[in-house]
Amino acid sequence: MKSKHLNRLLPLWGIVSALLAILLTIGCEVNILPTDDDLTSDPELEERFTAYTTFELVPADIYEQALAAGTTGSFEINIPLSDGQTWVAEVHQGNMLAEGFKAIENGPGGETEREVDIIALEGVIKETGAAVRFVVSRSLFGGAVVENDQIWYIDPITKHTKDRLEPTGQCVLYREQDVMEKKVTEFDHGYIQDAHHETYPDSPAPGTEERAANCWKLELRAHGDYEYYANKCGSNYNLAVYAIALNFGQAEAKFNAINLDFSILSIDVFTSTSNTLYYPTATDIMTLWQQTQYMWNANTANRDLVILFTGKNTTYLGYPSSFISYTASVCKSPSNAYAVLKTGLGSNLQVNTLARVIGVALGAGVTTSGIMSSPVPSGVASFSSTSINQMNWHLWFNNGCLHQGACW
């Protein structure tokens, strides 16, 4: 186990509300950290985090425990910390991956449904009661622990092997506030808005308190283009699917304030541009959005929002641009309920940008603070009270496509 400033990071572990949160950043190359060595070097991590610790575990063992527990049982995961301390997470299979979830490879031979060994887990840290959300496969483990608006991340670490990214069995643990701030240079366009967009009052929507015991379920589908697969995920299909699921898992924690859960219906990844269905050919982000809209409007598969994860160097009006989303499209304008997100932005910035494109689709506008401020925050960020009210008002008037259920 390696660590930096652990006495500052992890003092009084059981007293301070400890948060173990998972890596859910959108780019494989960023939060699933690549390294040319068998073990991650401290200098590399020190360029990303002001404080962190690394540890080893066996994802395959956790995956097998999850299979053995089934959909009704629970089991414990021990997360080793510094100074011999351990977090004990009691977890069970979660519902972030919807029943009937599909992973689809769009290769040169066409569309193929693939068996992908991914299980979503949820539960609590027994010592503190902090909520956890993990995503595990036979070779990767990551997740998010959230308590009192604080977040810890666990990111799997990968290495380059013959032009591919492969797991190392190591993870890095760090606090949200220990991610190095990144200077944002992306052009913050990001919005398509029609002339009939309502301006909601900056006050709580009716009935929001009553929904505390139940949550809205947002059904999501995702596509990863070829550049995402090849350039950001080292041509590793399983890693590409895993990273998207993990990114959704982390971003979901940002929506606790509006009682919204994610339900991922499918993740499609293009492993070839020669596939007859390959549509995301543009680098202009508006054109990519239009290509996504055209493709999916011809598809009758149920969904509330579709997001294209791209590995291209996207632009808008000739300037670098990292995302685009249609304002207040969920339920209200389903033929426009699409977003495009550039991957590889870096740690918190990636998570915050994913949360932002979903927030835009739920009616949140630009604010002076929080996730909806411009540019997108690269450090610790949550939705401001104004954004929360805007999203709640949107859901109050435009919830016909959503269903409700017990919060996960």
Summary of the structure (lengths in Angstrom):
residues: 408
radius of gyration: 19.9
end to end distance: 32.3
largest distance: 58.7
contacts: 1492
relative contact order: 0.17
helix: 26%
strand: 35%
